[in-house]
Amino acid sequence: MRVNCRLLLCVSLWFFFGFAYAGGAENARALIHTLNYLSNDYPAAVVAGKVTDAEEYEEMLEFSEDAVEQFEVLSGNLPAVEAQLVAKSLKELAEAIRQKSDAHIIREKIASIKKEVIRLTGLEIYPIVTPRLPNGRKLYATHCAKCHGAEGRGDGPEGAEMRPPPRNFYDPERMSRMDAAHVFNTIRLGIEGTGMRAFPELSDEDVWDVSFFVLSLRHESTTPDTAGTAGITLENAATTSDDEFLHQKGLTAQQLAAVRTLQIFEGHHRYLRSATERLLQALSAYQNNQYHEASRRFYAAYIEGIEPVENHIRASDPVLAEEIEKQFNQLRRLLDSRTEYANVQRAVYEILRNTRAAEKLLLAKTYSFWMTFAMSASILLREGLEAFLVILVILSVLHTAGKAGATRWVHAGWVMALLAGLALWWLITVYAPDMMLYAELAEGVISLVAVAMLLYVGFWLHSKSEAGKWKEYVRERINGAMQNGSHTGLALLSFFIAFREVFESLIFMTALHLESSGKQGYAILSGLLVAAALVGVFAWLALRHSRRLPIPKLFRISSVVIGLLAVVLAGKGIHALQETGVISINALPLPKFEWLGVYPTAETLAAQLTAAMIVVWMLVPIRALMKTKPASVTRG
């Protein structure tokens, strides 16, 4: 690199106006950029206290002085005391360079200064989302290969006459000291006085993709090993050089290859990465006025990316989970209102910052065998008992009526639901991941159909709760009706009730499985088996006890249970349709009780209120009261 003082002055002026224009963010980035070059190029200028390249050394002196000036402009918006300490450190750095200090001393000083500048300015130095190496490769071929060469060896046709020549990305001495943040700044800002221009036309996401791709080139031929890399985050991968990974963090060459090729993130939190991809696609579609496509991608981002891991995020950080959900609702309103692009972009980036925090949270969290076992068992217990409560009522009535033969149809219904849920889950996850959106839509529709059937069954049970009516029903109806088609209705009710819970359980199990490995797989299976056994024991005890209940009391209890479940499913069904965009969302400042199907929206509460009114009308003899009122008036 060769830069004269005039160019440095131009750079300084550009830094100043960049600060005035962008509120200091670009100036902070430029200062980090300058410090990176000092750190990387100083070893080529001074060795063992002696200047080995006079021209390079002069540039190091000029850059160190320029760094002091850059920070003077930047420090106006920073806390005075802390800013003075950084300014002092920068001056000490410049003096150390004048004294021709050893390279490791210079690098340590620079690392300390960079850390403070980043902390004080809040500068983002790592990507919001996991970089996409295939996209980086494509962008490299379009924008970089003509100078740096198709393979990145600095031998591109347009770089032959450049002085200095384009960087060889396989050069171990230079590349081992670079991190992705350094490459990002180089692409974003360029290098004055060289053929390396800035690329303002690329988005931050694209620049990060290219940056990580460039660093991956030296490691593509090494067999990666992900063992021992679980604690490395995206921030680490962006801000740590190869030398630091190998010598300070003790990684092997194989482990470093896994980091640089981003294989340490493969298989982890696939759902959050799916959410990120679809949000960015939605943003791009919205910018191109493709509003329908933007909405479709947005809904898919939540359903395919957030919902499957929402419980895991909530278990670790309930506030973060709630914030992500609120932000999605806000973004949805912005999309529906066709607001200006800048507002939508801001909302999307807010979500991406939180999903990045969630990914970091989940990556850092490891589940023990017993924790995984407990989570697995609790999911099946919750979903299984919810479905069984309704099926229990149906079976109890049939046993009490002496129609044990009809119970085969009920069992056939839930067995078919189990098989159908497994088949649909397999088809969706293996052959059509994008169909997750329609699975959520199906869940909403099934829930509402189940509500209608529950209310019908509940009303039917309540109408038979009087002993006389029950005897009349047994005598005149049950023998005929049960043999003339009503069995199909029982099977369908059992199917709809069970299918929703089966499918939802499988989705959550898939998310849990992705976060587990080795013995954790046995923990999941053990949790499922134990939960299934507990549901079975509970079912046996409940059925055995229900046979001893008097018929009228059994019907009244069954009506209440079914009525409550109908109210719960009404809220959950509407909520599922809201998540797919079929029904609008009007948020209310109320708490959420998900296990009761209570969500703070006008639509879900209206559905539950309607269902509750039907249940009350079903349980209270309103018509009888209405008939007695006119009579009392007549007597008065």
C-alpha positions in Angstrom: 0.0 0.0 0.0 1.3 3.5 -1.0 -0.5 6.6 0.2 0.8 10.2 0.1 0.0 13.0 2.6 -2.4 14.7 0.2 -4.5 11.7 -0.1 -4.4 11.3 3.6 -5.7 14.8 4.0 -8.5 14.0 1.5 -9.3 10.9 3.5 -9.4 12.9 6.7 -11.8 15.5 5.2 -14.0 12.6 3.9 -14.0 11.2 7.4 -15.2 14.5 8.8 -18.0 14.9 6.4 -18.9 11.3 6.7 -19.2 11.9 10.5 -21.4 14.9 10.0 -23.6 13.0 7.6 -24.0 9.7 9.4 -23.9 10.7 13.0 -20.4 9.3 13.6 -21.0 5.7 12.6 -19.0 5.9 9.4 -16.2 7.8 11.1 -16.0 5.2 13.8 -15.9 2.5 11.2 -13.1 4.4 9.3 -11.1 4.7 12.5 -11.3 1.0 13.1 -10.3 0.5 9.4 -7.2 2.7 10.0 -6.3 0.8 13.1 -6.7 -2.5 11.3 -4.2 -1.5 8.6 -1.7 -0.3 11.2 -2.0 -3.7 12.9 -1.6 -5.7 9.8 1.0 -3.7 7.9 3.3 -2.6 10.7 5.1 -6.0 10.9 6.2 -5.5 7.3 7.7 -2.1 8.1 9.6 -2.8 11.4 11.3 -6.0 12.5 13.2 -6.3 15.8 13.3 -2.5 16.2 14.7 -1.8 12.8 13.0 -0.4 9.7 12.8 -2.9 6.9 10.7 -0.9 4.5 11.2 2.9 4.8 8.3 3.9 2.7 6.0 1.5 4.5 7.2 2.9 7.8 6.5 6.5 6.8 2.9 5.4 6.0 2.6 3.8 9.5 3.6 7.1 11.1 1.1 9.1 9.0 -1.7 6.6 9.7 -1.0 6.7 13.4 -1.2 10.5 13.4 -4.4 10.4 11.2 -6.0 8.0 13.7 -5.5 10.6 16.4 -7.2 13.3 14.3 -10.0 10.9 13.4 -10.8 10.3 17.0 -10.7 14.0 17.8 -13.6 14.5 15.4 -15.4 11.4 16.8 -14.9 12.2 20.5 -17.3 15.1 20.6 -20.3 12.8 21.1 -18.6 10.5 23.6 -18.2 10.7 27.4 -15.4 13.1 28.1 -13.4 11.1 30.6 -13.4 7.9 28.6 -12.7 9.8 25.4 -9.6 11.4 26.9 -8.3 8.0 27.9 -8.7 6.7 24.3 -7.1 9.8 22.9 -4.2 9.3 25.3 -3.8 5.7 24.1 -3.8 6.7 20.5 -1.0 9.2 21.1 0.9 6.5 23.0 0.4 4.3 20.0 1.8 6.9 17.6 4.8 7.4 19.9 5.4 3.6 20.1 5.5 3.5 16.3 8.0 6.4 16.3 10.1 4.4 18.7 9.9 1.4 16.4 8.4 -0.9 19.1 8.0 -4.6 18.4 5.0 -5.6 16.3 3.3 -7.6 19.1 3.3 -4.5 21.4 1.8 -2.4 18.6 -0.9 -5.0 18.0 -1.8 -5.3 21.7 -2.2 -1.5 21.9 -4.3 -1.4 18.8 -6.5 -4.3 20.0 -7.1 -2.4 23.3 -8.0 0.8 21.5 -10.3 -0.9 19.1 -12.2 -2.5 21.9 -12.8 0.8 23.6 -13.8 2.6 20.5 -16.3 -0.1 19.6 -17.7 -0.1 23.2 -18.0 3.7 23.3 -19.6 4.2 19.9 -21.7 1.0 19.8 -20.4 0.3 16.4 -21.8 -2.9 14.8 -18.7 -5.0 13.8 -20.3 -8.3 13.0 -23.2 -9.3 10.8 -26.8 -9.2 11.9 -27.4 -12.6 10.2 -25.2 -15.6 9.5 -23.4 -14.9 6.3 -24.3 -16.9 3.1 -21.1 -18.2 1.6 -22.8 -19.3 -1.7 -24.0 -15.7 -2.1 -20.5 -14.4 -1.2 -19.0 -16.6 -3.9 -21.5 -15.3 -6.5 -20.8 -11.6 -5.5 -17.0 -12.3 -5.5 -17.2 -13.6 -9.1 -19.1 -10.5 -10.2 -17.2 -7.7 -8.4 -13.8 -9.1 -7.3 -12.6 -11.8 -9.6 -11.5 -9.4 -12.4 -8.8 -8.0 -10.1 -8.2 -10.7 -7.4 -8.6 -13.6 -9.8 -11.2 -16.4 -10.1 -9.6 -18.3 -7.2 -8.6 -15.3 -5.2 -4.8 -15.4 -5.8 -4.4 -11.8 -6.9 -4.0 -12.7 -10.6 -7.1 -11.2 -12.2 -6.7 -9.7 -15.7 -7.5 -6.1 -14.5 -5.1 -6.3 -11.6 -2.0 -7.0 -13.6 -1.0 -3.3 -13.8 -2.1 -2.3 -10.4 0.4 -1.0 -7.8 0.3 -2.3 -5.2 -1.1 -5.5 -6.8 -4.5 -6.9 -5.6 -4.4 -9.0 -2.4 -3.7 -12.7 -2.7 -6.2 -14.3 -0.3 -4.0 -17.3 0.1 -1.1 -15.3 1.5 -0.7 -16.9 4.9 1.3 -14.0 6.4 -1.2 -11.3 5.6 -4.5 -13.3 5.7 -3.7 -15.0 9.0 -3.8 -11.6 10.7 -7.1 -10.4 9.2 -10.6 -10.9 10.5 -13.9 -10.6 8.7 -14.6 -7.1 10.1 -11.3 -5.9 8.6 -12.3 -7.2 5.2 -15.8 -5.7 5.6 -14.4 -2.3 6.2 -12.0 -2.6 3.2 -14.9 -3.5 0.9 -17.2 -0.9 2.4 -14.7 2.0 2.4 -12.1 1.0 -0.1 -8.4 2.0 0.1 -7.4 5.4 -1.1 -4.5 5.5 -3.5 -4.9 1.9 -4.7 -7.1 0.1 -7.1 -9.3 -1.1 -4.2 -12.5 1.0 -4.6 -15.4 1.3 -2.1 -18.6 -0.7 -2.9 -21.4 1.5 -1.5 -23.9 -0.2 -3.9 -23.7 -3.5 -1.9 -25.9 -4.0 1.2 -24.2 -4.7 4.5 -25.5 -8.3 4.3 -23.8 -8.8 0.9 -20.6 -7.2 2.1 -20.5 -9.6 5.0 -21.2 -12.5 2.7 -18.1 -11.6 0.5 -16.0 -10.9 3.6 -16.6 -14.4 5.1 -16.2 -16.0 1.7 -12.8 -14.4 1.2 -11.6 -15.7 4.6 -12.9 -19.2 3.8 -10.8 -19.6 0.6 -7.6 -20.8 2.4 -9.6 -23.4 4.4 -11.7 -25.0 1.8 -9.2 -27.8 1.3 -9.0 -28.6 5.0 -11.3 -31.2 6.5 -13.4 -29.4 9.1 -13.9 -30.5 12.6 -16.7 -28.9 14.6 -15.8 -30.6 17.9 -14.8 -28.1 20.5 -16.2 -25.1 18.7 -19.6 -24.9 20.4 -18.8 -21.7 22.3 -17.8 -19.7 19.2 -20.4 -17.1 18.2 -20.9 -15.2 15.1 -19.3 -12.2 16.7 -16.2 -14.2 17.5 -16.1 -15.5 13.9 -16.3 -11.9 12.5 -13.8 -10.2 14.9 -11.1 -12.8 15.5 -8.2 -13.5 13.1 -6.8 -16.9 12.2 -3.7 -16.3 14.3 -5.8 -15.5 17.3 -8.0 -18.5 16.9 -5.0 -20.8 16.6 -2.6 -19.3 19.2 -4.9 -17.6 21.7 -8.0 -19.8 21.6 -6.1 -23.0 20.9 -8.1 -24.2 17.9 -6.7 -26.8 15.5 -6.4 -26.2 11.8 -9.5 -28.5 11.3 -11.5 -26.6 13.9 -10.5 -23.2 12.3 -11.7 -24.6 8.9 -15.1 -25.4 10.5 -15.2 -21.8 11.7 -14.2 -20.1 8.4 -16.5 -22.3 6.3 -19.3 -21.5 8.9 -19.9 -25.2 9.4 -20.0 -24.6 13.2 -23.4 -23.0 12.5 -24.7 -25.8 10.3 -27.5 -27.8 11.9 -27.9 -25.3 14.7 -31.0 -23.1 14.9 -32.1 -23.8 11.4 -35.4 -22.1 12.1 -33.9 -18.8 13.1 -31.8 -18.7 10.0 -34.9 -19.5 8.0 -36.6 -16.5 9.6 -33.7 -14.3 8.7 -33.7 -15.4 5.1 -37.4 -14.8 4.7 -37.4 -11.4 6.4 -34.6 -10.3 4.0 -36.5 -11.6 1.1 -39.7 -9.9 2.3 -37.8 -6.6 2.6 -36.4 -6.9 -0.9 -39.8 -7.7 -2.3 -41.3 -4.7 -0.4 -38.7 -2.4 -1.8 -39.7 -3.6 -5.3 -43.4 -2.9 -4.6 -44.1 -6.7 -4.6 -46.4 -6.3 -1.6 -48.1 -9.7 -1.8 -44.8 -11.5 -2.0 -43.5 -9.5 0.9 -46.4 -10.4 3.1 -46.1 -14.1 2.1 -42.4 -14.1 3.0 -43.1 -12.3 6.3 -45.7 -14.8 7.4 -43.4 -17.7 6.5 -40.6 -16.0 8.5 -42.6 -16.2 11.7 -44.3 -19.5 11.2 -41.2 -21.4 9.8 -38.5 -19.6 11.8 -39.8 -18.2 15.1 -42.7 -20.3 16.2 -40.9 -23.7 16.3 -38.2 -22.3 18.7 -40.4 -19.8 20.5 -40.7 -22.0 23.6 -37.0 -22.4 23.8 -36.3 -18.7 23.6 -39.1 -18.0 26.1 -37.6 -20.6 28.5 -34.2 -18.7 28.4 -35.4 -15.1 28.1 -39.2 -14.5 28.3 -38.7 -10.7 27.7 -36.8 -11.3 24.4 -39.5 -13.8 23.2 -42.2 -11.3 24.0 -40.3 -8.5 22.3 -39.8 -10.5 19.1 -43.5 -11.3 18.9 -44.5 -7.7 19.4 -42.1 -6.6 16.7 -43.5 -9.1 14.2 -47.0 -7.7 14.9 -45.7 -4.2 14.4 -44.0 -5.1 11.1 -47.2 -6.8 10.0 -49.2 -3.6 10.5 -46.5 -1.6 8.6 -46.8 -4.1 5.6 -50.6 -3.9 5.6 -50.6 -0.1 5.6 -48.0 0.0 2.8 -45.9 2.5 4.7 -42.7 3.9 3.3 -39.8 1.5 2.8 -37.5 3.1 5.4 -40.0 2.3 8.2 -40.3 -1.3 7.1 -36.5 -1.6 6.8 -36.0 -0.2 10.3 -38.6 -2.7 11.7 -37.0 -5.6 9.9 -33.6 -4.8 11.3 -35.0 -4.4 14.8 -36.3 -8.0 14.5 -33.0 -9.2 13.0 -31.1 -7.8 16.0 -33.3 -9.7 18.4 -33.2 -12.9 16.4 -29.4 -12.6 16.4 -29.6 -12.3 20.2 -31.9 -15.3 20.3 -29.5 -17.3 18.2 -26.6 -16.3 20.4 -28.6 -17.2 23.4 -29.6 -20.7 22.1 -26.1 -21.3 20.9 -24.6 -20.6 24.3 -27.3 -22.7 26.0 -26.6 -26.4 26.4 -29.3 -28.8 27.7 -28.3 -31.7 30.0 -29.8 -35.1 29.5 -32.4 -34.5 32.2 -33.3 -31.0 30.9 -33.9 -32.4 27.4 -35.8 -35.3 28.9 -38.0 -32.9 30.9 -38.7 -30.6 27.9 -39.6 -33.5 25.7 -41.9 -35.1 28.2 -43.6 -31.8 29.1 -44.4 -31.1 25.4 -46.1 -34.4 24.9 -47.9 -34.3 28.2 -49.3 -30.9 27.5 -50.5 -31.7 24.0 -51.5 -35.3 24.8 -53.6 -34.4 27.8 -55.3 -31.5 26.0 -56.5 -33.9 23.3 -57.3 -36.7 25.7 -59.6 -34.6 27.9 -62.1 -34.4 25.0 -61.7 -38.0 23.9 -62.1 -39.1 27.5 -65.6 -37.5 27.6 -66.7 -39.3 24.5 -65.4 -42.6 25.7 -66.9 -42.2 29.1 -70.3 -41.5 27.6 -70.2 -44.5 25.4 -69.1 -46.8 28.2 -71.8 -45.5 30.4 -74.4 -46.0 27.7 -73.2 -49.6 27.3 -72.0 -49.0 23.8 -68.5 -50.2 24.1 -68.5 -51.2 20.5 -68.7 -47.6 19.3 -65.5 -46.8 21.1 -63.6 -48.5 18.3 -64.6 -45.6 16.1 -63.2 -43.0 18.6 -60.0 -45.0 18.8 -59.8 -45.2 15.1 -60.1 -41.4 14.9 -57.2 -40.6 17.1 -55.0 -43.4 15.6 -55.6 -42.0 12.1 -54.8 -38.6 13.4 -51.5 -39.9 14.7 -50.6 -41.5 11.4 -51.8 -38.5 9.4 -49.8 -36.1 11.6 -46.6 -38.2 11.2 -47.1 -38.4 7.4 -47.8 -34.8 6.9 -44.9 -33.7 9.1 -42.6 -36.0 7.1 -43.8 -34.6 3.8 -43.5 -31.0 4.9 -40.0 -31.2 6.6 -38.5 -33.5 3.9 -40.1 -32.5 0.7 -41.7 -29.1 1.1 -40.3 -26.9 3.8 -42.1 -23.9 2.4 -45.4 -25.6 3.2 -45.0 -24.9 6.9 -47.1 -21.8 6.3 -50.0 -23.9 5.0 -49.6 -26.3 7.9 -50.2 -23.4 10.3 -53.2 -22.5 8.3 -54.5 -26.0 8.5 -54.0 -26.0 12.3 -56.1 -22.8 12.6 -58.9 -24.3 10.4 -58.8 -27.6 12.3 -59.0 -25.8 15.6 -62.1 -23.9 14.6 -63.8 -27.0 13.1 -63.0 -28.7 16.4 -64.6 -25.8 18.3 -67.8 -26.2 16.3 -67.9 -30.0 16.9 -67.2 -29.5 20.6 -70.0 -27.0 21.0 -72.3 -29.4 19.2 -71.3 -32.3 21.4 -71.4 -30.2 24.5 -75.0 -29.0 23.8 -76.0 -32.6 23.0 -74.6 -33.8 26.3 -76.2 -31.0 28.3 -79.6 -31.7 26.6 -79.3 -35.3 28.0 -78.2 -34.3 31.5 -81.7 -34.8 33.0 -82.4 -38.4 33.9 -85.7 -38.5 32.1 -84.3 -37.2 28.9 -81.4 -39.6 29.2 -83.6 -42.6 29.6 -85.7 -41.5 26.7 -82.6 -41.0 24.6 -81.2 -44.4 25.5 -84.6 -46.0 24.7 -85.4 -44.2 21.4 -82.1 -43.0 20.0 -78.9 -44.7 21.0 -79.6 -48.1 19.6 -80.6 -46.7 16.2 -78.4 -43.7 15.9 -75.2 -45.4 16.9 -75.8 -48.0 14.2 -76.8 -45.6 11.4 -73.9 -43.3 10.8 -73.1 -41.6 14.1 -70.0 -43.6 14.5 -68.4 -41.6 11.7 -69.1 -38.4 13.5 -67.4 -39.8 16.6 -64.4 -40.8 14.6 -64.2 -37.4 12.9 -64.4 -35.6 16.2 -61.7 -37.7 17.7 -59.5 -37.2 14.5 -59.8 -33.4 14.5 -59.1 -33.1 18.2 -56.0 -35.3 18.1 -54.6 -34.2 14.8 -53.9 -30.7 15.8 -52.1 -31.7 19.0 -50.1 -34.5 17.2 -48.8 -32.1 14.5 -47.9 -29.3 16.9 -46.0 -31.8 19.1 -44.0 -33.0 16.2 -43.0 -29.5 15.2 -41.7 -28.8 18.7 -39.9 -32.2 18.9 -38.1 -31.4 15.6 -36.9 -28.0 17.0 -35.7 -29.7 20.2 -34.0 -32.5 18.2 -32.0 -29.9 16.1 -30.5 -28.5 19.4 -29.6 -32.0 20.6 -27.0 -34.5 19.6 -25.5 -37.8 20.8 -27.1 -38.9 24.1 -29.6 -36.0 23.9 -31.5 -38.0 21.2 -32.0 -40.7 23.8 -33.2 -38.1 26.2 -35.9 -37.0 23.7 -37.0 -40.5 23.1 -37.1 -41.3 26.8 -39.2 -38.2 27.5 -41.7 -39.2 24.8 -42.0 -42.7 26.1 -42.4 -41.6 29.7 -45.0 -39.0 28.8 -46.9 -41.5 26.7 -46.9 -43.9 29.6 -48.2 -41.2 31.9 -50.9 -40.2 29.5 -51.9 -43.9 29.2 -52.0 -44.4 33.0 -54.0 -41.2 33.4 -56.4 -42.4 30.7 -57.0 -45.7 32.3 -57.6 -44.2 35.7 -59.9 -41.6 34.3 -62.0 -44.0 32.3 -62.3 -46.4 35.2 -63.4 -43.6 37.6 -65.8 -42.1 35.0 -67.8 -45.4 34.8 -68.9 -44.9 38.5 -70.3 -41.4 38.0 -74.1 -41.0 37.8 -75.2 -40.3 34.2 -76.6 -36.8 34.7 -73.6 -35.7 36.7 -71.2 -37.2 34.1 -73.0 -35.3 31.3 -72.9 -32.0 33.3 -69.2 -32.4 34.0 -68.5 -33.4 30.4 -70.4 -30.4 29.1 -68.4 -28.0 31.3 -65.1 -29.6 30.3 -65.9 -29.5 26.6 -67.2 -26.0 26.8 -63.9 -24.8 28.4 -61.9 -26.6 25.8 -64.0 -25.0 23.0 -63.2 -21.6 24.4 -59.5 -22.4 24.5 -59.4 -23.8 21.0 -61.4 -20.8 19.7 -58.6 -18.5 20.8 -55.8 -20.7 19.5 -57.5 -21.3 16.2 -58.0 -17.5 15.5 -54.4 -16.9 16.6 -53.1 -19.5 14.2 -55.0 -17.8 11.3 -53.7 -14.4 12.4 -50.1 -15.8 12.1 -50.8 -16.8 8.5 -52.3 -13.4 7.7 -55.9 -14.7 7.1 -57.3 -12.7 10.0 -56.2 -9.2 11.0 -54.5 -8.3 14.3 -55.8 -5.5 16.5 -53.5 -5.6 19.6 -54.8 -4.8 23.1 -52.8 -3.8 26.2 -53.6 -7.1 28.0 -51.5 -10.0 29.3 -51.3 -13.3 27.3 -52.1 -16.7 28.7 -51.2 -19.0 25.9 -52.2 -22.2 27.7 -55.7 -20.9 27.9 -55.7 -19.7 24.3 -55.9 -16.1 25.6 -54.0 -13.7 23.3 -54.1 -9.9 23.6 -55.9 -9.2 20.3 -59.5 -8.1 19.7 -60.1 -10.9 17.2 -59.1 -13.8 19.5 -60.9 -12.4 22.5 -64.0 -11.8 20.4 -63.9 -15.5 19.3 -63.5 -16.7 22.8 -66.2 -14.5 24.1 -68.6 -15.8 21.4 -67.7 -19.4 22.3 -68.1 -18.6 26.0 -71.6 -17.1 25.4 -72.6 -20.2 23.5 -71.3 -22.4 26.4 -73.3 -20.3 28.9 -76.4 -20.5 26.8 -75.8 -24.2 26.6 -75.4 -24.7 30.3 -78.0 -22.2 31.7 -81.7 -22.8 30.9 -82.1 -19.3 29.5 -85.2 -20.2 27.5 -87.0 -21.4 30.6 -86.2 -18.1 32.4 -87.6 -16.1 29.4 -90.8 -18.1 29.6 -91.3 -17.4 33.3 -90.8 -13.7 33.1 -94.0 -12.8 31.2 -96.0 -15.0 33.5 -94.8 -13.1 36.6 -95.6 -9.8 34.9 -99.2 -11.0 34.1 -99.7 -11.9 37.7 -98.6 -8.5 38.8 
